[in-house]
Structure formats: C-alpha cells, structure tokens
Amino acid sequence: MTEPQTDVDTTGQGAPADPDEAVPAHRGDPLAEQRAMARGAAVVDRGHREVIAVPGEDRLSWLHLLLTQHVSELPEGTATEALVLDLNGRVLHHMNVAHVDDVVWLDTDPGDSAELLDYLTKMVFWSKVEPRDATAELAVLSVVGPDTAAVLAAAGVPVPGVPSGAAALPGGGFVRRMPWPGKDAADVVVPRAEREAWFARLTAAGARAAGAMAFEALRVEALRPRLRVDTDERTIPHEVGWIGAAVHLTKGCYRGQETVARVANMGRPPRKLVLLHLDAGDEELPRPGDAVFKDGRAVGRVGTVTLHHELGAVALALVKRSVPVDAELVAGVDERAAPARIDPDSMPPEESTPPPGRAAQSGLRG
C-alpha cells in the first residue's frame, strides 16, 4: 500500500507509550474480568491517575473562568467532567471533577497534572484559592458493573446518587459515582497509604479484582475518549463527544470558547469518533496513532485498541466526517494493517435541522 502525504501519522511512531504501565494490566483473565464488569462488579487499581486539590473561598467562581464546564454553582457532593482548551479551542487537558468537603478535586491521566497545575497556579492572581498536587495523598480505585452500589454498601462506603453524586469517605478521600464505563461505576478515591487495604476491602465486598485492560475495553465500548490516546493535537471537543459531558455550551469566559460556540452554531466538526470492528485474525493489531485508510487514502487515526469479551477486536478512531458508515476501511500499517468497519451504532446522529447560526444565515440569504 502506498500512502499519500497527509496530516495523519501513517507510521504509528507518534503513538503514546502505554499510559497504564504503572498499574496491573490484568489479574489473570482479562476477558473474565470484563464479564464481571458487565454482569456483576469488578474493582480496578487506577492509582496512577494524578490528583489536584483546589481549596479556597473562591474555588468555584475561579475555576468557572478556566474550565469548559459550568462549575460556579457546583453543589457540594456533586461530580462532573471538564476540559481546558487552547486559544483555538483544541483540547489540552481533561479531568474528572468532584466537589467534596469544601475542596474541588481534579484527577487526570498520568503525566498530565504537572502542566495543568502550572497553568492553574499562574492564573491565581488575587483569587482566594490554593491549588496543590494531591497525587501523593490520594489514589483512585474504580468499581465497575451493575452491582456497584451493592459493593459500595457492603464495603461501608457511602453510596452517592447516580449519575454524578459524590461523598466524603470516613478517614479521608471521597467516592464519586460515574456514568461510565459499563452500566454503573464509581471511583473510590482513597488515602494512598491505604490503597492496597481498600482494594482488598472492595474485593471482600463482592467486586472481582480486575486490571486496566478490562476497564479500557468497557470504556471503548462506551465510546468514551481518552486524552492523547483517542485525541491528537488538533482535537476539538465536538469531535469526541465531550460537548455536554465536559463542555457547557451556554457558559462563556473561558479560553477557546469562541471556537466551541462557532462550531456549535455554524457548522459541524471536521471529524467524528467512531467504534471500529477489526478483522485482524491472528495478526498484530493496529496501534494508537496508526492511520485509518479508505481506498488507499488516510481518512483518520486509530485510538485505543482492545479485545472485547463480546465484540472481539475493536478500536476507537477519529475519522473524517465525510466517511460513510458502510465504508470499507483499513486500520493500521504494514503488518498491523487490518480490514475495519464502522459500528453503525457509534455514528454521531445526523442533525435533522441545521445549526442555529447556519439557519439564520440561510434566512438572511432568502
């Protein structure tokens, strides 16, 4: 196959290193661990995630000016997601957010918090806030599955309401209900020194011990993107489903807001996040950063690649909006090239009416 010059990395050399290498990939049987997440409950050590604490009287109003989410009145005991964008509306940081015990807690993928904390610190000025690195204080464990609430209760953990409740843990830390992955989930953020004891406590309460591979497989099934794996330096929130989940369209006063509003009001994003089914057989699977080809031309990039207990070999991919759902695609290069097809259920819904800005333009022209 001869690939043309393109702005897509066709070699896979730009793929990130394994972001989960610091935690167990599995606990013996990753497919069985996925089935436990789908049918019961499993607990995953995600202690490599990094945590930032933002205490202070002005914490909500100050963060509201910096994040894409509406947090100026985020109630105590509530969780959400948020982004930080650059001036052109491209995603720089993604974080999970919890407001517990007069502190806003932000947790990020490994390697991301230092740059985010540096940005937050530079924006303090005269605000009454004291952002700090809390990674050495707290570690994230995730319970996933329809029995999540029962496991939390059996472990003596407060059971916040769904989909976005949060509550303090006795002795430090907090629990945050999550709408993904799977049918139910919760992050139990515990004192780092008690990480192993808490993991044992949750398994004793009925959760199967699982690794990062199982968590990632259910995240892919749920079409939830991961920063710098399923995104690149050009990604805007509209392309990967972060509008609503992490971006509030009616708030302003944050960097990159003009791009967010323009795309929402005037047009459609240039790319879309889809689920690819891979026909790889016993061959090597594509890697994150590999190109996706249609008729020999690069039309997107591969993100997370995983083996799902029901779907088989699948991947998230960012492809051009013009790629039709029934297109015959190839994901990966050389020995990693695999025929691929888009899962129709993963396609973003087409707008039945044009965006409001474009409709207004049409009315003026008429």
Backbone torsions as a table, in degrees:
resi	resn	phi	psi	omega
1	MET	NA	131.8	177.7
2	THR	-106.6	119.7	-177.0
3	GLU	-97.4	138.5	179.0
4	PRO	-78.2	170.0	171.9
5	GLN	-62.2	134.6	-174.8
6	THR	-156.2	161.8	176.1
7	ASP	-87.5	4.6	175.2
8	VAL	-94.3	137.8	176.8
9	ASP	-70.8	108.7	-177.4
10	THR	-91.8	1.9	-175.6
11	THR	-104.6	-21.2	-174.4
12	GLY	81.6	-3.1	-177.7
13	GLN	-69.6	-18.2	177.9
14	GLY	-87.3	5.2	-178.8
15	ALA	-66.0	140.8	179.1
16	PRO	-70.9	154.6	171.6
17	ALA	-63.9	162.0	-178.9
18	ASP	-57.9	113.2	-176.9
19	PRO	-74.4	-9.3	-176.6
20	ASP	-110.6	16.9	-175.4
21	GLU	-65.4	-18.0	-176.5
22	ALA	-85.8	-5.6	-179.9
23	VAL	-126.5	160.6	-178.5
24	PRO	-59.9	131.9	178.1
25	ALA	-72.7	-34.7	177.8
26	HIS	-158.0	172.1	179.2
27	ARG	-118.6	33.9	176.1
28	GLY	119.3	-37.2	-177.0
29	ASP	-149.7	88.9	-173.9
30	PRO	-61.8	-32.1	179.4
31	LEU	-71.3	-40.6	175.8
32	ALA	-64.8	-34.2	177.5
33	GLU	-65.8	-38.0	174.9
34	GLN	-63.2	-42.9	-179.9
35	ARG	-62.6	-36.2	176.4
36	ALA	-63.8	-39.3	177.9
37	MET	-66.3	-33.9	-177.5
38	ALA	-79.2	-29.2	-171.0
39	ARG	-116.2	-21.7	-178.7
40	GLY	-137.7	-103.6	175.8
41	ALA	-161.6	147.7	175.7
42	ALA	-142.0	154.1	179.2
43	VAL	-118.1	136.5	-176.4
44	VAL	-122.0	133.6	173.3
45	ASP	-79.0	111.2	175.8
46	ARG	-117.6	39.6	-176.1
47	GLY	-68.6	-6.7	176.4
48	HIS	-80.8	-10.1	174.8
49	ARG	-65.7	151.6	-174.2
50	GLU	-109.5	145.4	-170.3
51	VAL	-123.5	136.2	173.9
52	ILE	-120.5	133.9	176.0
53	ALA	-104.3	135.6	177.3
54	VAL	-126.4	87.6	172.6
55	PRO	-90.0	172.7	176.4
56	GLY	123.6	152.0	-175.5
57	GLU	-58.6	-35.7	-175.7
58	ASP	-97.2	16.0	-169.8
59	ARG	-56.0	-43.6	-175.7
60	LEU	-74.5	-47.5	-178.8
61	SER	-65.8	-34.3	179.6
62	TRP	-70.0	-47.7	178.8
63	LEU	-64.2	-31.5	-179.9
64	HIS	-58.9	-30.3	-179.3
65	LEU	-80.4	-14.2	-173.3
66	LEU	-110.7	-28.4	-174.7
67	LEU	-100.5	160.5	-179.7
68	THR	-80.6	-13.2	-177.3
69	GLN	-94.4	152.7	179.0
70	HIS	-80.3	100.4	-175.7
71	VAL	-120.7	5.4	-176.1
72	SER	-63.1	-26.3	178.9
73	GLU	-126.8	32.7	-179.7
74	LEU	-63.6	114.8	-174.7
75	PRO	-64.6	151.1	170.7
76	GLU	-57.0	136.7	-179.4
77	GLY	81.3	30.3	-178.8
78	THR	-130.6	148.0	179.0
79	ALA	-126.3	157.1	177.4
80	THR	-160.6	-169.8	173.2
81	GLU	-126.5	158.8	-180.0
82	ALA	-155.5	164.3	178.6
83	LEU	-127.7	161.6	162.0
84	VAL	-119.6	130.8	-177.8
85	LEU	-111.1	163.7	170.3
86	ASP	-89.4	-176.2	-175.4
87	LEU	-63.2	-24.2	-179.8
88	ASN	-95.2	10.4	176.5
89	GLY	81.0	12.4	179.2
90	ARG	-87.9	146.1	-171.6
91	VAL	-75.8	124.7	175.0
92	LEU	-103.4	-40.3	-175.6
93	HIS	-141.5	143.0	171.0
94	HIS	-124.6	142.3	-178.9
95	MET	-147.6	149.2	165.2
96	ASN	-88.4	145.3	-171.4
97	VAL	-127.5	139.0	172.6
98	ALA	-141.8	136.1	177.4
99	HIS	-109.1	102.8	-173.8
100	VAL	-140.5	133.6	175.5
101	ASP	54.2	46.3	176.3
102	ASP	62.0	24.6	175.8
103	VAL	-132.7	138.1	169.3
104	VAL	-95.9	121.4	-179.2
105	TRP	-102.3	130.6	177.5
106	LEU	-118.8	126.8	174.0
107	ASP	-123.9	142.5	-171.0
108	THR	-129.2	169.5	172.6
109	ASP	-65.4	156.1	179.7
110	PRO	-58.4	138.1	178.2
111	GLY	89.1	-2.2	-174.1
112	ASP	-104.0	-21.6	-168.9
113	SER	-72.5	-30.7	-177.3
114	ALA	-61.9	-46.4	179.4
115	GLU	-67.2	-39.6	178.1
116	LEU	-64.9	-44.9	179.6
117	LEU	-64.0	-37.8	177.2
118	ASP	-60.7	-44.0	178.1
119	TYR	-63.1	-46.5	-179.3
120	LEU	-61.7	-43.2	-178.4
121	THR	-62.2	-39.7	179.8
122	LYS	-67.5	-20.0	-177.1
123	MET	-98.5	8.5	-178.1
124	VAL	-67.8	-48.3	-176.3
125	PHE	51.4	-117.5	-176.9
126	TRP	-103.4	8.7	-179.0
127	SER	-70.2	149.0	180.0
128	LYS	-88.7	76.3	177.8
129	VAL	-142.9	154.4	-179.2
130	GLU	-138.6	72.0	179.8
131	PRO	-63.5	139.5	-179.0
132	ARG	-147.1	158.4	175.2
133	ASP	-76.8	121.0	-179.4
134	ALA	-115.0	15.8	-177.6
135	THR	-62.3	-36.1	179.4
136	ALA	-72.6	-15.5	-179.0
137	GLU	-88.8	-40.0	-167.9
138	LEU	-129.1	151.3	177.0
139	ALA	-133.0	145.2	-176.0
140	VAL	-97.8	125.9	167.7
141	LEU	-115.9	140.5	-177.8
142	SER	-120.3	126.6	173.3
143	VAL	-100.6	128.4	-175.8
144	VAL	-130.0	134.4	174.3
145	GLY	137.1	163.3	-178.4
146	PRO	-63.1	-18.4	178.6
147	ASP	-94.9	16.8	-176.9
148	THR	-55.1	-48.9	-177.6
149	ALA	-60.9	-40.5	179.9
150	ALA	-65.0	-39.4	178.4
151	VAL	-64.9	-45.2	179.0
152	LEU	-58.9	-46.3	-178.6
153	ALA	-63.0	-42.4	-179.7
154	ALA	-66.2	-27.8	179.2
155	ALA	-86.6	0.9	-179.1
156	GLY	75.7	25.4	-179.5
157	VAL	-99.3	137.2	173.9
158	PRO	-54.8	143.7	-179.0
159	VAL	-109.1	95.6	-179.7
160	PRO	-67.2	158.7	177.4
161	GLY	-68.8	157.3	177.4
162	VAL	-94.3	153.1	1.3
163	PRO	-96.4	-0.6	-168.4
164	SER	-140.3	35.6	176.7
165	GLY	-84.2	157.7	177.8
166	ALA	-146.6	151.7	-179.3
167	ALA	-152.5	151.5	178.2
168	ALA	-72.9	147.7	173.9
169	LEU	-95.9	138.8	173.0
170	PRO	-59.2	129.0	179.8
171	GLY	91.6	1.0	176.7
172	GLY	113.7	149.8	-177.2
173	GLY	92.0	-171.2	-178.4
174	PHE	-158.3	164.5	174.0
175	VAL	-118.6	138.8	-176.2
176	ARG	-132.2	121.8	176.4
177	ARG	-73.8	137.8	-177.9
178	MET	-121.2	141.1	177.9
179	PRO	-80.7	-0.5	-179.4
180	TRP	-155.1	161.7	-7.9
181	PRO	-82.2	172.7	176.7
182	GLY	76.2	-171.1	-175.7
183	LYS	-75.9	-21.9	176.9
184	ASP	-162.4	155.2	179.7
185	ALA	-163.8	159.1	174.7
186	ALA	-151.5	139.7	171.4
187	ASP	-94.5	124.5	176.0
188	VAL	-105.3	105.2	-173.3
189	VAL	-99.8	109.2	-165.2
190	VAL	-117.4	161.2	173.1
191	PRO	-55.3	130.9	-172.8
192	ARG	-59.4	-34.8	179.6
193	ALA	-66.1	-18.7	-178.9
194	GLU	-107.1	16.2	-174.6
195	ARG	-58.5	-50.8	-178.1
196	GLU	-66.8	-38.7	179.0
197	ALA	-63.9	-39.6	178.5
198	TRP	-68.2	-38.2	178.5
199	PHE	-60.9	-45.0	178.4
200	ALA	-64.4	-36.8	179.8
201	ARG	-64.1	-40.7	-178.8
202	LEU	-73.3	-35.3	175.8
203	THR	-69.1	-37.7	177.0
204	ALA	-64.9	-25.2	179.3
205	ALA	-84.0	0.6	173.7
206	GLY	119.0	-0.8	179.0
207	ALA	-90.0	134.1	175.6
208	ARG	-74.0	140.0	174.9
209	ALA	-69.4	130.2	-177.1
210	ALA	-138.8	167.1	-179.4
211	GLY	-114.4	-178.5	-175.5
212	ALA	-64.3	-30.4	-179.3
213	MET	-60.2	-42.5	-179.9
214	ALA	-67.1	-42.4	178.6
215	PHE	-60.5	-45.1	-178.7
216	GLU	-64.4	-37.7	179.6
217	ALA	-62.3	-42.2	178.8
218	LEU	-72.8	-30.4	175.5
219	ARG	-65.0	-41.6	177.8
220	VAL	-62.7	-45.7	178.5
221	GLU	-57.4	-35.9	-179.2
222	ALA	-81.3	-0.1	179.6
223	LEU	59.3	39.1	177.9
224	ARG	-101.2	118.1	-175.5
225	PRO	-75.7	157.3	175.0
226	ARG	-121.5	129.9	-176.5
227	LEU	-57.7	135.5	176.2
228	ARG	68.4	-2.6	169.5
229	VAL	-105.9	-50.4	178.5
230	ASP	-99.4	1.0	177.7
231	THR	-124.9	162.7	172.5
232	ASP	-129.2	-170.5	-174.9
233	GLU	-70.7	-8.9	-179.8
234	ARG	-104.8	-1.0	-172.9
235	THR	-66.9	131.0	171.1
236	ILE	-108.7	157.0	-171.6
237	PRO	-57.8	-34.2	-176.2
238	HIS	-62.9	-26.6	-174.5
239	GLU	-74.2	-24.4	-170.2
240	VAL	-122.0	15.8	174.8
241	GLY	80.5	20.7	180.0
242	TRP	-90.6	-3.6	173.6
243	ILE	-70.5	128.9	-176.1
244	GLY	93.4	-60.4	-178.9
245	ALA	-63.9	-41.9	-177.0
246	ALA	-129.2	-6.0	-178.5
247	VAL	-128.8	125.9	177.6
248	HIS	-98.2	117.5	-171.7
249	LEU	-72.8	-20.9	-175.4
250	THR	-96.5	-0.7	176.5
251	LYS	-97.8	156.4	178.9
252	GLY	-124.5	-156.9	171.1
253	CYS	64.0	38.3	170.8
254	TYR	-139.0	154.8	-178.1
255	ARG	-62.6	133.5	179.3
256	GLY	88.3	0.4	-176.7
257	GLN	-61.2	-33.0	-176.8
258	GLU	-61.9	-41.9	178.3
259	THR	-65.7	-44.0	179.1
260	VAL	-57.1	-47.5	-178.4
261	ALA	-67.3	-40.5	-177.3
262	ARG	-63.8	-44.7	-179.6
263	VAL	-67.4	-38.7	179.9
264	ALA	-66.7	-35.4	-173.2
265	ASN	-95.3	-25.7	-170.4
266	MET	-116.7	-20.1	-173.5
267	GLY	-163.1	-163.7	-179.4
268	ARG	-117.9	151.0	179.4
269	PRO	-65.5	151.4	-176.5
270	PRO	-70.6	-21.0	-178.5
271	ARG	-132.3	168.4	179.3
272	LYS	-140.6	145.8	176.9
273	LEU	-88.6	125.9	-178.7
274	VAL	-132.7	164.8	173.8
275	LEU	-99.2	126.4	177.9
276	LEU	-104.1	134.1	168.3
277	HIS	-92.2	127.3	-174.4
278	LEU	-105.9	132.3	175.4
279	ASP	-100.2	76.0	-172.1
280	ALA	-97.8	-18.3	-176.9
281	GLY	57.6	-131.1	178.4
282	ASP	-95.2	7.7	-177.7
283	GLU	-76.6	165.0	176.2
284	GLU	-66.2	138.1	-179.2
285	LEU	-78.6	155.3	173.2
286	PRO	-60.0	164.9	179.0
287	ARG	-115.7	155.4	172.9
288	PRO	-55.8	133.0	-177.9
289	GLY	100.0	-18.0	175.1
290	ASP	-63.9	155.7	178.6
291	ALA	-82.1	156.3	168.5
292	VAL	-108.9	130.1	-175.3
293	PHE	-113.7	145.3	168.9
294	LYS	-130.3	120.9	-178.6
295	ASP	53.4	38.1	176.8
296	GLY	82.1	-0.7	-179.7
297	ARG	-111.4	136.7	179.1
298	ALA	-69.2	125.5	-178.8
299	VAL	-124.9	9.3	-179.8
300	GLY	173.8	-171.7	-179.5
301	ARG	-134.9	145.8	176.4
302	VAL	-79.0	140.3	173.4
303	GLY	-108.6	-127.3	-179.4
304	THR	-65.4	133.1	177.0
305	VAL	-117.8	134.5	-175.4
306	THR	-152.8	162.4	171.1
307	LEU	-103.5	115.7	-177.5
308	HIS	-96.5	144.2	-173.5
309	HIS	-66.5	-20.0	177.0
310	GLU	-116.6	-36.8	-173.5
311	LEU	-87.7	-14.7	-176.6
312	GLY	80.2	-145.8	-179.1
313	ALA	-77.3	118.9	-178.8
314	VAL	-137.6	163.8	178.8
315	ALA	-151.8	149.6	165.3
316	LEU	-84.2	146.3	179.2
317	ALA	-148.6	143.1	171.6
318	LEU	-97.2	115.9	-178.8
319	VAL	-125.5	160.6	178.1
320	LYS	-59.9	142.6	-178.7
321	ARG	-58.6	-28.3	-177.0
322	SER	-74.8	-10.3	-179.2
323	VAL	-69.1	121.4	-178.5
324	PRO	-73.7	158.5	-175.5
325	VAL	-65.3	-28.2	-177.3
326	ASP	-97.2	16.1	-177.7
327	ALA	-65.7	143.3	172.1
328	GLU	-87.8	114.7	-172.7
329	LEU	-117.2	162.8	171.2
330	VAL	-128.4	126.3	178.8
331	ALA	-107.9	128.2	178.8
332	GLY	96.2	172.9	-175.7
333	VAL	-129.8	156.4	174.7
334	ASP	53.6	-127.0	-177.7
335	GLU	-71.4	-11.0	178.8
336	ARG	-95.6	1.9	-177.8
337	ALA	-71.3	130.3	-179.2
338	ALA	-138.1	135.2	172.0
339	PRO	-56.2	142.6	-175.3
340	ALA	-142.7	150.4	174.0
341	ARG	-137.9	151.2	-178.7
342	ILE	-81.8	133.7	172.1
343	ASP	-71.1	118.3	-177.0
344	PRO	-57.3	-32.7	-178.7
345	ASP	-70.5	-13.5	-179.9
346	SER	-91.5	-6.9	-177.9
347	MET	-70.4	133.9	175.6
348	PRO	-62.3	142.2	-178.7
349	PRO	-63.8	136.4	175.9
350	GLU	-74.7	142.6	-178.0
351	GLU	-73.2	126.5	177.8
352	SER	-75.0	-23.3	175.7
353	THR	-128.6	150.7	-179.5
354	PRO	-67.5	156.6	175.7
355	PRO	-55.2	153.1	-174.2
356	PRO	-57.6	-38.3	179.6
357	GLY	-66.0	-40.5	179.8
358	ARG	-70.2	-36.1	177.7
359	ALA	-63.8	-38.9	178.2
360	ALA	-65.4	-40.7	177.1
361	GLN	-60.2	-43.9	179.6
362	SER	-61.9	-38.6	179.1
363	GLY	-64.9	-39.6	179.5
364	LEU	-66.3	-41.7	179.0
365	ARG	-63.3	-40.0	179.3
366	GLY	-63.4	NA	NA
